């Protein structure tokens, strides 16, 4: 069966040249020892490039690639979206062959395939890591280990650029283990700098991996998409007020769909509060909402900025890095603080997504006025690699200041066609000099091997992120809220909270993962720790200390608002970036 027939049967469209090359590579190339890298534009069909060859095995009855596929993504939202997409293809295969190929999902809020036993398992990187290195749960006296399922799978790392340096070090260690174990590996990306790509494959000989890069014409929708861009010296806020530049754009474009993207959550929250009285549709989205509220907000955003024209209308979305992937939305105008180059390309991918004209306006990030006068700027601003911060690059911007380097690069390309030309886009991404840490990667490799020997029931001692995290379950003390945990307990009539059994699945929808450092030296005496063993809530902490990797209940009063999310005191400064808080949610 030729590629055209396979794609038309499963996806109802004809494959592009890169998808044909990927199909040939997966069938003929020995990827058990030689990883495959797919570097293709956003929306070019990377998912189909690996899923269709896998499904084609069922059609031809020749399982030459692998009997199982594990599809690894950085966020839960992406897992949910990709699973829905792959399920449609699985149904097509069933219609054609009568064979049922199961599609499972495994992440913190949707655990349907804890042992990775489905024919295709969609999961996050942290769950793959724990599945390899740790027991997922204990049954009687036995540990259930998904490592056996991983051993006879093909493992796909999609959106592989969207992790922090520490997690990329873990990924590098994991890739080295998989390749040494002859487990087929595919790495897919649109915006990964070449420097990072080389580092991820340091443990693999250069001659032993194959790369499929985009070398044709932009897909049809890109040919109908025209993006102009400009760089502005003003920021979004100045002295706690909206800048004139931002006000002018909003006033002149009331009939447009506008996406405003900030580098920090607190900036997004402040903007939302200042714009809340405007007549347009306005929605705030970031990673510090509970699972329940985040899902509700994502549905609203996708409804009004999605493909369904009957719902599309002018309005404003204020977001952080969470909008860069996983949300199939389109805007007319993007106003964004300058991030790193690869993040900028992802943000620009939300503009005129399905064709037409769009505009990208790149403004100075909050605090960037300090670039030329404060040597400590890099310590207080996101998109900074502190380990690389030091050697001067140009124009006063130091190595490791990726937002600053991007800002200076854009100045040199003021008249270029950055977002309409693939070569220009690739060059922009490659201006970032990302690296994994050799020491961290070696240490991570040791951690993984040690973990397989001394498996714990829960993987508390192995973190997939560079920061230590706690989970906060946000509950309301208002008895009128019929959906809160407290209300549920109150129905037990005079039952104390700590006497009621509450399964963790009931808490998940109210939970937020936050860096442990947010809770250090805070007034946390009223927090209540959740006991996983007894499924009960303990007494208030009082003078006891908060510990990382644990779950605590907190009254929402004064800490959380369903419209703006978890509230961190504006008087306190945090070196926070969505890069660290949104990509790997357990």
N, C-alpha and C positions, 0 to 999 in steps of 0.2 A: 504494500500500500504506500503510495507516494505522499509526501507532506501535505499537498493541497487537499487530498482526500481525507486525511486524518483530521486536519484542522476544520474542514468544512463539516465533517460528521460530528465533531465534539463541540466546536465553538461557532459554527455557522459563519466563518469568515476565512478568507485566504491568508496564509501566513506571509509575513514580510521576510526579507532575505536573511535577517539575523535570526529569526525564529527557525528558519530552515537549517541554518548553520548549527544552531543549538541542538536541534533534533538529531542531525547527523553526528554531532560530537558526542551526545549522550549514548547513541547506539554504538558508535565505532571507537570512541576515545576511551582509554582505560582510566576512568576517573576514580577508580578505587585507589590508585596510587598517584593520580595526577589531578589536582583540583581544577575546576573550571570557573572562570571569572566572566560574568556578564556585566558589561558596563554600557547601559543603554539609557536613552532619555526617559524622563518621567512620562508615564502614560503610553509607553511604546510596546507594552505587552510582555514585560519580563516574567510575570507570573505564568502566563500561558506557555512561555518558552521552556519551562521545566515541568509544568503540570501536564500538558498535552503529551509529551514523550512518555511520561509515567503512565498515563491512562492508555496510551497506544499499546502498551504491553498486554492489557486485558483484551484489546481488539484482535491482536495478532497471536495471542496465547504464547508469546515468547517473552519471558521475564528476564531479560538480559541486563537491565539496569539495576533494579533492586525490588524486593517484594513489598517494601514499605517506604513511605516518604515522610520525613519530619521537616516541616516548614517553619523556620524560626524567624520571629519578628521582634522589633524593639518595644512595641506597645500593645496593650490589650485591645485598644480600639482597632488597630490594624488587624489583629487576630480575628476579631469578630467580622470585620469587613471581608477579609480574604476567605474566611470559611464560607460565608454566604455565596461568594463567587465560585469557589471550587465545588460546592455542593451542587450547583446547577450543572456543572460539567459532569459530575458523577452520575447525575440522573440521566444525562444524555448517553453515557456509556452503558447504563443499565438498559435503556431503550434499544440500543444497538446490539448488545451482547447477551442480555439477560443476567449478567453478573452484577452483584452488588458490591461496590467498593465503599467502605465506610469512611466518613470524614469526621474526625474527632477534634476537640479543642481542649487545651489545658493551660489555664493561667489562674491568677489569684481569685478572680471573681466568677470564673466559669470553668470548673474542674470536671470535665466529662470523660477525660481519658488519662487518668493519673499514671498508668503504666505504659502509655504510648503504644497501645495494642491496635489502634485503628489503622486501616490501610494508609490513610493520610492523617497525620496529627499536626494541627496548627498550634504553635506554642510560642512562649516568650523565651528569650535567651536564658534568663535566670532559671526557668523551669527545666530547660534542657540541661543546664549545668547541674542542678540538683538531681535530675534524673540520672545523670551519668555518675555523679560522685556520692549521692546519698540515697538512702531508702526513702521512698515517698510516704509510706505509712507501715505500721506494724499490724500483722494479722496473727493473733495468738502469739506464738514464739518465733514466728518467721517474719523476715523483712521482704517486702515486695520491691524488687529492683528493676526499674525500667531500662537499665543498661543493656540487658539482653535484647530488648526491642531496638535500641539504637544500633546495636551491632549488625543487624541485617537490614538497615535502612540506608537511603540516600538522604543526606542532611543538607538543607538549603538555608543559607543565611541571606535573607532579603533585607533591603534598606540597611546594609551592613555599615554604613557611614554614621548612623544615628546614635552612637554611643559615646560615653565619656572615655578619656584616655585610659583610666584604670580598667574599664570594662573591655576596651579593645585589647588590653594586655591579657585578660582572661580569654578573650576570643582567640587570640593568637595561640595561647597554650592549648585551647580546646581543638583548634584546627590541626595543630601538630600531633595531638593524640589521635584524632580521627584518621588523619592520613597515614600515620604509623600503623594504625589498626586496619588499614585497607578499607575504610568506610568512605564511600564516595561523598565528596563535598562540592557544593556550588556556592559561590559568593556573588551576590547581585547588588548592584548599586547604580545610581545615576550621577552622584556628585562626589564620590570618594576621591580625594586627592591621590595622585600617584605615589606620593611619599608614604601615605598610610597603607596603601595597597601593598607596597613592597615590604613594609614592616610586618603586616599580618602574615605574609608568606615567607618570613625569614627562615623558618624551620623547614621550608620546602625548597628544593633546588629550583633555580629559575627555569631550567630546561624542562622541568617536570610538571609545569602547569600550563594551561591553555587559556587564552583570553579572547573573548568575542566582543569587540568594540563596535559602536555605531559608526558606520562609514558610508552610509547612503544619504538619502534626502530626508528632510523632516517629514514625519507622517502627515497625512492629509489635513488633520485638524490644525497642525502647526503651520501649514502653508496658508491657512485661512486666519491665522492669528498674528496680530501685529502689536508688539509691546514697545512703547516708548518709555524712556526713563530719564530721571534727572536727580541730581544730588543737591540737597539744601543744607545750609549751614545752621539753620535753626533746629531746635529739638522739639519734642512734644510738649514738655512742661518747662516753665521758667519761674523759679521762686514760688512754686506751688500753684501756678496758674497756667492755663492753656495758652500756648504761644499764639501770636497773631498769625503766623504762617499756617498753623493747623486750622485756626478759626476761619481763615480766608478760604481754604480748600473746602471745608465742610459747608460754608455758606454758599459757595459757587457751584456745588455739586449735590444739591438736595435731592435730585432725581436719580442719583447713581447709587450703586451698591459699593460700599467702602469698607475695606478691611484695614484696621490699624493693628500693627504687631509691635509689641514692646519686648525688650530683652529681659525685663524683670517683672515679677508678679505684682510687686507693690506699685509700680508705675501703671500697670493695667488697671489695678483697683482704683487708683486715684483718678485716672481718666474716666473710668466708668461713673464714678460719683459725680464728676463735674459735668458729664454729658447726659445724665439721667433725665433731665427735664426737657430735652429736645423732642420735637414731635415725631422724628423718624423712629423706625424699629431699631432698637439697640440691644445687643446681647454681649455679655462678658464671658469669656471662656479661658480657663487655665487649669493647671493640675492640682490646685489646692481646693477643689470642690469634692464633696463626698461622691462615692461611686454613683449613688442614686441621682444626685443633682447633676453630675457631669453628663450622665447618659441622657437625661432630660434636655439639657442644654445643647448637646450635640445633635439631637433630633430636631430641635428648633432651628439651629443654624443650618443644618442640611436641608431642612424643609424650605426655608426662604432664600437660601443662596445655592440651592441644588439645581438639578437638571429639569425638574418639573416646572414648566413655565407658568402654570396656573397659580403657583404659590410665590413665585419670584417677585420681589418688590424692593424699592429703594430702602436702604437702611445702613446701619453701622454695626460691624462686629469688631470688638476689641479683644485681642487674643495675645498669647505668648507663643512659644515654640510649638505648642501642641497642635497648632493649625497646619504645620508644615507637612505632615503625613497623616493618612487615615481619614481625612475629611474630604469628601468629594464635593467641593464647593468652588464657586467662581465669583470673582468680584470685578468691578469696572476699574477701581482705583485701589492700589495698595500703598499705604503710608507706613513705612517701617523704619524703626531704629536700625542703624547699620550693625549687622551681626557679622559672624564669620562668612566667608565667601560661599561655602557650600550651603549654609543655612539660608543665605540670601536667595540663592537659586531655587531652593525648595519653596520659599515664601512667594517668589515670583511665579511659581507654578500654579498658584491659586488665581492668577489674573487671566481673564478672557480664556478660561480653561477649555471651553468648547468652541472657540473661534470668536472672531470679532476684534475690536480694538480695545486696548487696555493701557494703563499707565502705572508705573512704579515710581514712587517718590521716596528716596532714601534720605533720612535725616540723621543729624548727630544724635548719638545715644545720650541718655542722661548721664551727666558727669564727665562727658568727653571734653569739656572745656579745660579740664585739668591735664590733658595729654601733653601739652607743651610746657607746663610749669610745675607739675607735681610728679616727682620720681616714683611715688607710691601709687600712682593711678592704677597700675596693673593689679594691685592687691585688692582694690575695691570695685572691680568692674568685671562683668561676665565675659566669656569668650577669651579667657586668659589662661595659658599654661604656665603656672608659676615656676615649674621646674625649668622651663626654657627662657623665662623672663631674665633679661640681662644684656645680651649682646645687641648693640644698636643696628637696626636694619637700614632705615632711611627716614628722613624728615622728623627725627626725634622719636619715632615709633620703635619700640624694642621688640626683639625676637620673642615670640609667644603671645604678643598682643594681637590676636587674630582679627578683632573688630577694627583696630587701628590700621593694621596692614591692609585690610580690605578697603577701608576709607581712602587711603592713599592710592591704592591701585585704581579705584574708581575715578579719582581725579585725573589720572593719566589716560583713561578710556572714555572721557566725557562724550565723545562723538561716535563711539562704537555701537554696534548692534548687538549688545551683550546677550539679550534674552531671546533673540530670534535666530542666532547663529550658533550651531553646536560647537564648532571649534572655539569660538569666543567664550562660550559658557564653560567649556572644559578648561580653557586657559585660566579663567577666573578661579575655578575650583582648585586648580593645581598651584595657584599662588599661595595656598595654605601649606605650611610645612609641618604636617602632623606626624607624630611618631608614637609607637608604643614604647613602654619602658622596659629595657632588657632585664633589669633587676626584678621589676614587678612580674614580668612574664615568667621568669624562671621560678620565682616564689610561688606564683599561681599554679604553675605546673606541678610543683611539689605538693601544694595544698590539695590539688585534685587527686593525685596518686595516694596521698595519705588518707584522704577522705574515703576512698574506696575500700581501704583496709579497715578503717575504724568508723563505720557508718553510724550516724546518730539517727534517732527516729525523726527528729526535725533538724534541718540544716542551719541551726543558729550560728554555728561557728564559721560558716563559709558565706561571705557576702559577695554578691555579683556587682556591687557598686562600691565606689571609693569612699562613700560616706556611710556612717552608721544610721540606721533608720528605726523609728518607732511607728506604730500604727495607732492613730487616734480614732476612736468610734465616737462620733458626734451625736449626742442624744439631747432631747429637749425635756425640761422639767415641766412643761406645760401639759397638763392632763388632757387638754382639748385636742391635742395632736394625736389622732387615732393611729398614726403609723409609727410612732416612736416606740423604742424598746421600753421606756419607762411606763408608757400607757399600757403596754402589753402586760408588764409585771403588775401594774396597779389593779388589773382585773382580778388578780388573785386575792383581793380583799385583805388589806393590812399585811400583805406579805412583804418582808424586807427584800430589797433589791438583791442582796447577796444570798438569799435563800432560793431564788428562782433559777432554774436551769435555762440558759440561753445558748443555743447552738451558734457556733461561730458564723455559719452561713447567714444567720439573721443579722449579724453585726456588719457583715461585709458591705452591704449597700449604704451604710452610714459611715464608712471608714475613709480615712485619708492617710497616706504614708508621708511622714515628715522627717527631715533630718533630726537625729537625736540631739544635736547641738542647740536646736531651738528650745529644747526643754531644760537644758542645763542652767542652773542658777535662776530658774523661774519659780514663781509661786505655784508649785504643782501638788501641794498637800491635799487638794480636793480631787485629784485624779484617783480613779479606781482601776486596779489591774484586773485583767481578764485571765482566768485560770482555764487553760485549754484542757487539762486533764479532767476536771470536774464540770466543765462548761458553766462556770459560775463567775460572778463578779465579786471581787474581794472588797474589804473595807477601804475607806479613803486612805491614801498613802500616809498622810500626816507628815512625820519627819523622815519617813523612808525615802530613799533615793530612787529616781527614775533610772531604768536600765534600757539599753538599746535592744532592738529586735523583739520587744514585747508589745502587747496591745493594751491600751488604756481607754477607759470610758471618760468622757469629759462633757460637762453640761455646755450646751451650745451658747448659753447666755453670755454675751460679752466676748465670745471667742469665734463665733461663726455666724455668717449671714448667708442665706440661700442665694442671694443676688450677687454677693461679692466674694464669698468663700471664706476660708480660714483667715482670721485677722491676726497679723503680727504687729506689735506696737510700732507706730511710725517713728518713735523716738529711738528705736534700736536699728542698727545697721547690720545687714547680713550680706555676705558675699554669695548671694544666691543667683543661680541661673537655672532656667528650665532644663538645660542640658543635664543637670544633676538630679532633677526631681521628677521628670516626667517620662523618661525613656524606659525605665525598668521598674514596673510596679508588680509586686508579687501577687 
